[in-house]
Amino acid sequence: MTTPALAQNVRGKGRHYQHPKTGELLPSVTNVIGVLNKPALPRWAAKMVAEQAVAMRDSLPNLEPDEAVDLLKGAPWRKSGRAADRGTTIHAYLEAKMSGLDPREISGEAARYRKAADAFLEEWQPEPLHLEMTVFGPDYAGTGDMWASVGGKVAVLDYKTSKAIYPEAALQL
């Protein structure tokens, strides 16, 4: 994702947006929903560690105990880092495409997401009205990926590359 013009990182507090008229700093909606309980995350993290342990079951005994622990506990963050990179790649692709630019070619894991995005664009043919537009509420702000005319109606689109649409996505929108 690009860094929106009004966004800034506040040390220890994450992304905030500065209101262009009042100068007030408001937290990003992503920061706000970050405090929500996500019961699937601990189970997912445990699964990532377990899968790493099984994959390395023959080589783990060769490591010092603290090295093995560090390696295993980092498994979820390595996986989430790859997912974040994939999301950033697809986001940049769609932003370029919807801006009328020639997006760079995508290969590897992200290619199947590009195919899905292209199929969505072909089927729904959104006509962009605004790309990467920041909006402000009374207590928080956020930048939407695209506002578009879809079938004669205005829609807010948020690009996702996760396995599912999680409930907090509705709060973002």
Summary of the structure (lengths in Angstrom):
residues: 173
radius of gyration: 19.5
end to end distance: 16.3
largest distance: 62.7
contacts: 417
relative contact order: 0.15
helix: 45%
strand: 22%
